[in-house]
Amino acid sequence: MRAGKIPGPCPDAAKAAPAIAQATARFEAAIAKACCGKNTTCALGDSGADRDVEPVAEVGFPPTCDAGGSACEATITGMESLIACFTCATRHDVECVTAASLPMLVVPYPAECD
């Protein structure tokens, strides 16, 4: 924008959105491969070789998602809810960093970022 190379908002949403979606898919696939059984599908009902790792009892994550303020509050019931917690907390952190670094574009400053 400042150098005149991008005529619109920075970053270009048409380029950023697909890149973010691809990174999110890779993130979820990596967790599923490592923690969601042989079928790599995160589902509470899986059993046997397809059973998911239990994030609270086996890994030691807290039983609630309290990262990212009230927007992300939820009970961790399995790998699916843990992935949702990570995704929400990451989105929250990015939004708060953006609001803090570009206050002239984010008015008013979001209360959940305090």
N, C-alpha and C positions, 0 to 999 in steps of 0.2 A: 504494500500500500504506500509506504513512505517512499520507496524507490521507484514507484510507478509500474511495478511489474504485475501487481494484482489490483485490478480496478475496483473490486468489491471488498466486502468484509474479510478480515484476516482472522483465522485461516479460511480458505475457500471451502465452504460447507460441502460442495459437490465432490471435493477431493478428500476432505477430512472424514466425513461420515462413513464412506466405505472402508477406509483404513482403520477407523476405530472399530467398526463392526468385525472386520477380519481379525484384529488383535483380540477382541473379546471372544470370538469363536475359538481362536488358538488357546487362549487362557482356559476356557471351559473344557476344551478337549484334553488339555494337559492334566487338569485335575481329574477328569473322568478316567483317563488312562491310568493314573496313579492310584486312584482311590475308589473307583466305582465298579470293582469286580471285573471278571473276565469279559463280560459283555460291554464294558465301558459305558454303561448307561446308568446314570445316577437315578435310582428309584428306591424308595423306602421298602417296597415289597420284595426286592430281590433277595435270594437266598443261595446257599451253597457257594459255588465258585463265582457266582454273579453278585454276591453280597457286597454292599458298599462298606467302606470303613466308617465307623461311627465317630463323627468329629468331636463329640463331647466326651464320651466314655473312653474311647481308644486313643484319641489324639490329644485331648486336653483343652480344646477350645471352650470358652465360656458358654453357658447354656443360652445366652441371649446375645443378639447382635446389638451392641451399643456404640459401634463405630459409626461416624457420620451423623451424629445427633439424632433427633427424634424422627427424622425422615427414614432412618434405617432400622429402627427398633423392631425386633422380631425374635421369636423363639427359634433356636437352632434345633431342628428336628432330624436333620440328615444332611447329606452332601448337597442336595439341591438348595436347601435354605442357607447353607454356608456359602455356596457360590453366589446366591442372591445378596447375601450380606457383603461379601467382598466387592461385588459389582456396585452396589449402592454406596458403600463407603468410598470407593474410588471416585465415583461420579461426584459425590459430595465434596471430596477433597479438591478435585479439579475445579468445581464451581466456586469454592471458597477461595482458592488461590487466584483464580481469575478475577473474582470480585475485589480481592485485596490489592492485586497488582494493577487493575484498571478501574479504579473507583469512579471515574468519570463516565464509564459505560454501564455500571451496575449501581443504579440508584433506586431505592435505598439499599444499603448493605444488608444482605440476608441475615436475619436474626439467628438462624441455625448455625451460622459461621462464627459466632462469638465464642 
